[in-house]
């Protein structure tokens, strides 16, 4: 196993033990100093006076702890599911680093020698007691032997060694000392120097902001380095704080017991970083899932799932991963693809690097069954709870509304993760079957409704200004239009049980809505956007009666066959300049291409009084709209005053002459000739 993994296992165990002991502070210290070898308990301890790794926490050992730490391969915490450091192999992981670990806590200072080379055969360690006069004297007089502890007590305990030993006769905390292995031993040939420890500290820093996320008691972890000259540098300090102002709890009659609150993780290293997390804890009450209850008792596990969501920053969901109180290794099998980080009292594989699943070789493994039950019975309830609580917090202005949607599983991102894709679908199934109000209304983003009540935005590529016009129109007429990102729409399309019952914005839906409102209240811009949208499905006959047919003068006619609702459409062959006195009848020349194309097609199908002008129409409308004084001239010349707005402009003559030469070479055939 790589050395980095071994160290991670060690620090995990030490932090978990501290959390079990209700410690609030943990400090890891890498001390590069070497100490004297003159006044030692025994000469064999001389080679362990060099550089060491220390782990301090501010909770003292109990008698049970002293007994438990000496029971290799077995843990006295095994039967307490509320304690995270329950694994028998736990403390033994320190032997990857050292041959002779020592502990100073409460009333004792102990050294452990599993090789039985220091304190005599069949003596695997020695325990000094602070209430034993002879031991007290040794602890004070043997300066070299106990100077390492003297210095660390002064640094982290902020007390004089003599005061602790002679007056208090008790140390209200715990210090582990692990002299770094400098030569191979019967325990391990794994050697450590300063560079290796720095590298291992770096591996902790990479996960530092996650390390306090799910712990119950520890709220501070620090990494310190002491140089050979005694200079102390804090490499990292990570702290957590829980807001007591905002706490949401489940109803008494619920099958679960849950609470949601904010937790802030502050990290000070080379940079300062602060992350606010939304944290939901959900426990299945006894008596609701029989198999879960029986396994909880048998395995001494706790049926609880915690979910954490980073507020205020968009994290890549592909990096979200599992924790078993502390984050599990950052490998693909522990990454869920969900936007939340999941913590539970999982059953782990023998190397404690992954959780067990009911694969072919573990169909009846009780730890694997337990994990599956957590995912099936507890996780969906926790997920629904964190979404519902996020909605409440958004309505109270404690959380952006966008965070509610950010909590949804991104189905497209996790389809390749078979196990977590199934979990996500199960979560969504629970969400929809319970008909939870989870969709934000466009008219008031803090008001949420159920999918069955909602009008969903249109699918497919639609320009932003058309979408905005649709939104304004539907909101004004009281429709339950919801806003949602594409990822949420995908989740609904993938998992909603009765998709065909949901209402979506379609051209037909908008046409129906427009018939129920006064279109005069809609702006010109929005009318044109709506027109383009309701034309897009090419069901032109369903436009009948809608006053959305735009004319060049800014007015809108209705789609009918009435003469007064005439609209003309020109072309390159028959430009509108040919009919200068019919400008008001033409559709605008600046309509968007899609809209113009649909209106031309509508005219080709001879629907309503919308006309693609041709030679016949040019002749007809020329005759109908010639200047009045020209009409009164039965023969001969007419007077043309180009400065008069009652007469055609000068450029008309050239265009009209070209038109006549092209379509009426025999002018006698022109209807007005």
VENHU-V584737 format. One record per backbone hydrogen bond with DSSP energy under -0.5 kcal/mol. NH is the residue of the N-H (numbers start at 1). CO is the residue of the C=O. E is the energy in kcal/mol with one decimal. If there is no record, write none. Layout:
# VENHU-V584737
NH CO E
NH CO E
This chain:
# VENHU-V584737
6 2 -1.7
7 3 -2.3
8 4 -2.3
9 5 -2.3
10 6 -1.8
11 7 -2.9
12 8 -2.4
13 9 -2.2
14 10 -2.3
15 11 -2.4
16 12 -2.7
17 13 -2.6
18 14 -1.9
19 15 -2.5
20 16 -2.6
21 17 -1.8
22 19 -1.5
23 18 -2.8
26 220 -2.5
27 56 -2.8
28 222 -3.0
29 54 -2.4
30 224 -2.9
31 29 -0.7
31 52 -2.7
32 30 -0.6
32 226 -2.8
35 49 -2.8
40 38 -1.1
45 42 -2.1
46 43 -2.2
48 45 -1.6
49 46 -1.5
52 31 -2.0
53 178 -2.3
54 29 -3.0
55 176 -1.9
56 27 -3.3
57 174 -2.2
58 25 -1.2
66 62 -2.2
67 63 -2.0
68 64 -2.9
69 65 -2.5
70 66 -0.5
70 67 -0.8
71 68 -1.4
72 70 -1.3
73 88 -0.7
74 71 -2.1
78 75 -1.2
80 77 -2.3
81 79 -0.6
83 80 -1.9
84 82 -0.5
86 84 -1.6
90 87 -1.6
93 89 -0.6
93 90 -1.9
94 91 -2.2
95 92 -1.7
96 93 -1.6
97 94 -2.0
98 94 -1.9
102 177 -2.2
103 110 -2.9
104 175 -2.6
105 103 -0.5
105 108 -2.5
106 171 -1.9
106 173 -0.9
108 105 -2.5
109 128 -2.2
110 103 -3.2
111 126 -2.7
112 101 -2.8
113 124 -3.2
116 113 -2.0
119 123 -0.5
123 120 -1.9
124 122 -0.6
126 111 -2.2
128 109 -3.4
128 126 -0.5
130 107 -3.0
132 129 -1.4
133 131 -0.6
136 132 -2.8
137 133 -2.3
138 134 -1.9
139 135 -2.6
140 136 -1.6
141 137 -3.3
142 138 -2.3
143 141 -2.2
145 39 -2.0
146 142 -2.0
147 143 -1.3
148 144 -0.5
150 146 -2.4
151 147 -2.6
152 148 -1.9
153 149 -2.8
154 150 -1.7
155 151 -1.8
156 152 -3.1
157 152 -0.7
157 153 -1.5
158 153 -0.9
159 153 -0.8
164 160 -1.9
165 161 -2.6
166 162 -2.7
167 162 -0.8
167 163 -1.1
168 163 -3.1
169 164 -1.5
170 164 -1.1
171 106 -2.4
172 170 -0.6
173 171 -2.1
174 57 -2.9
175 104 -2.4
176 55 -2.8
177 102 -2.9
178 53 -2.9
179 100 -0.6
179 177 -0.5
180 51 -2.3
181 97 -2.0
185 188 -2.6
191 189 -0.7
192 181 -2.6
197 193 -1.8
198 194 -2.4
199 195 -2.2
200 196 -2.0
201 197 -2.7
202 198 -2.1
203 199 -1.3
204 200 -1.3
205 201 -2.4
206 202 -1.7
207 203 -0.5
207 204 -1.3
208 205 -1.3
210 207 -1.5
211 207 -1.2
211 208 -0.6
212 208 -0.6
213 210 -1.1
214 325 -0.5
219 24 -2.5
220 24 -1.0
221 238 -2.6
222 26 -2.0
223 236 -2.5
224 28 -3.0
225 233 -2.9
226 30 -2.9
227 225 -0.6
227 231 -2.7
230 227 -2.2
233 225 -2.8
235 223 -2.0
235 233 -0.8
236 223 -1.7
237 268 -2.0
238 221 -3.0
239 266 -2.7
240 219 -2.4
241 264 -1.8
243 262 -2.2
247 245 -0.6
248 260 -2.6
250 258 -2.0
254 251 -1.5
257 283 -2.8
258 256 -0.5
259 281 -1.9
260 248 -2.6
261 279 -2.2
262 246 -0.6
263 277 -2.6
264 241 -3.0
265 263 -0.5
265 275 -3.0
266 239 -3.1
266 264 -0.6
267 265 -0.5
267 273 -3.6
268 237 -2.9
268 266 -0.5
269 267 -0.6
269 271 -2.5
273 267 -2.6
275 265 -2.7
276 311 -0.6
277 263 -3.2
277 275 -0.5
278 309 -3.1
279 261 -3.1
279 277 -0.6
280 278 -0.5
280 307 -2.8
281 259 -2.8
282 305 -2.2
283 257 -2.7
284 303 -2.3
285 255 -2.5
288 285 -1.0
293 289 -2.4
294 290 -2.4
295 291 -2.2
296 292 -2.3
297 293 -1.8
298 294 -2.2
299 295 -3.1
300 296 -0.9
301 296 -1.2
304 302 -2.5
305 282 -2.7
306 343 -3.0
307 280 -2.7
308 341 -2.1
309 278 -2.3
311 276 -3.4
311 309 -0.5
315 313 -1.1
317 315 -0.5
319 316 -2.2
320 317 -1.3
322 334 -2.2
323 342 -2.3
324 326 -2.4
326 324 -1.1
328 322 -2.2
331 329 -2.4
334 331 -1.4
335 332 -1.2
336 320 -1.9
336 334 -0.5
337 317 -0.6
337 320 -0.8
341 308 -2.8
342 321 -0.8
343 306 -2.6
344 323 -1.5
345 302 -0.5
345 304 -0.7
346 344 -2.0
348 346 -0.6
349 354 -2.7
352 349 -2.2
356 347 -2.4
359 357 -2.3
362 359 -1.8
363 360 -0.7
365 362 -0.9
369 365 -2.6
370 366 -2.4
371 367 -2.1
372 368 -2.2
373 369 -2.3
374 370 -2.3
375 371 -2.2
376 372 -2.1
377 373 -3.2
378 373 -0.8
378 374 -1.2
379 374 -2.9
382 378 -2.4
383 379 -2.8
384 380 -2.6
385 381 -2.1
386 382 -2.4
387 383 -1.9
388 384 -2.7
389 385 -2.8
390 386 -1.9
391 387 -2.0
392 388 -2.0
393 389 -2.5
394 390 -2.3
395 391 -2.4
396 392 -1.1
397 394 -1.5
398 393 -3.2
399 393 -0.8
403 400 -1.3
404 400 -0.5
404 401 -1.4
405 401 -0.8
406 402 -1.9
407 403 -1.0
407 404 -0.5
408 405 -1.4
411 409 -1.2
413 410 -1.0
414 410 -0.9
414 411 -0.9
415 411 -0.7
417 414 -1.5
418 416 -1.0
421 417 -3.0
422 418 -1.9
423 419 -1.8
424 420 -2.5
425 421 -2.3
426 422 -2.0
427 423 -2.4
428 424 -2.5
429 425 -2.5
430 426 -2.2
431 427 -2.2
432 428 -2.7
433 429 -2.8
434 430 -1.8
435 432 -1.3
436 431 -1.8
438 436 -1.2
438 449 -0.9
439 449 -2.3
440 483 -0.6
441 444 -0.7
441 447 -2.8
442 481 -3.4
447 444 -2.5
448 446 -0.5
449 439 -2.4
453 450 -1.2
454 450 -0.7
454 451 -0.8
455 480 -2.7
456 454 -0.5
456 503 -3.2
467 463 -2.3
468 464 -2.4
469 465 -2.0
470 466 -2.6
471 467 -2.5
472 468 -2.5
473 469 -2.3
474 470 -2.8
475 471 -2.5
476 472 -2.0
477 473 -1.4
478 475 -1.5
479 474 -2.5
481 479 -1.8
482 455 -2.2
483 440 -2.3
488 485 -0.6
489 485 -2.0
490 486 -2.5
491 487 -1.8
492 488 -2.3
493 489 -2.5
494 490 -1.9
495 491 -2.1
496 492 -2.6
499 496 -0.6
501 498 -1.9
502 499 -1.7
503 454 -0.8
505 456 -2.8
506 504 -0.7
510 506 -2.5
511 507 -2.5
512 508 -2.2
513 509 -2.2
514 510 -2.7
515 511 -1.2
516 513 -1.4
517 514 -0.9
519 517 -0.9
521 518 -1.8
522 519 -1.7
527 523 -2.5
528 524 -2.2
529 525 -2.0
530 526 -3.0
531 527 -2.7
532 528 -2.0
533 529 -1.8
534 530 -2.9
535 531 -1.5
536 532 -0.7
536 533 -0.9
538 535 -2.2
540 538 -1.5
542 539 -1.2
543 540 -2.0
544 541 -1.3
545 559 -2.4
546 543 -2.5
548 546 -1.9
549 557 -2.8
550 548 -0.9
551 555 -2.5
552 586 -3.0
554 551 -1.9
557 549 -3.2
559 546 -1.5
560 558 -1.4
565 562 -1.5
566 563 -1.5
567 609 -2.3
568 585 -2.9
569 611 -2.6
571 574 -1.4
578 575 -1.7
579 576 -1.6
580 577 -0.6
582 579 -2.2
583 580 -0.7
585 582 -2.2
586 582 -0.8
586 583 -1.1
587 568 -2.3
591 588 -0.8
595 592 -0.6
596 592 -2.4
597 593 -2.7
598 594 -1.9
599 595 -2.2
600 596 -2.4
601 597 -2.0
602 598 -2.6
603 599 -2.2
604 600 -2.3
605 601 -1.8
606 603 -1.8
607 602 -1.8
608 606 -0.5
609 560 -2.5
610 607 -0.5
610 608 -0.9
611 567 -2.9
611 609 -0.5
613 569 -2.1
613 611 -0.9
618 614 -2.6
619 615 -2.4
620 616 -2.5
621 617 -3.2
622 618 -2.2
623 619 -2.2
624 620 -1.9
625 621 -2.0
626 622 -0.6
626 623 -0.5
630 627 -0.6
631 627 -1.9
632 628 -1.3
633 630 -1.1
634 632 -0.8
640 638 -0.5
641 639 -0.6
642 640 -0.8
644 641 -1.9
647 644 -1.4
652 649 -1.1
653 649 -0.5
653 650 -1.1
654 650 -0.6
655 651 -1.7
656 652 -3.2
657 653 -2.7
658 654 -2.2
659 655 -2.3
660 656 -2.6
661 657 -2.5
662 658 -1.7
663 659 -2.8
664 660 -2.7
667 665 -1.0
669 666 -2.7
670 667 -1.1
673 670 -2.0
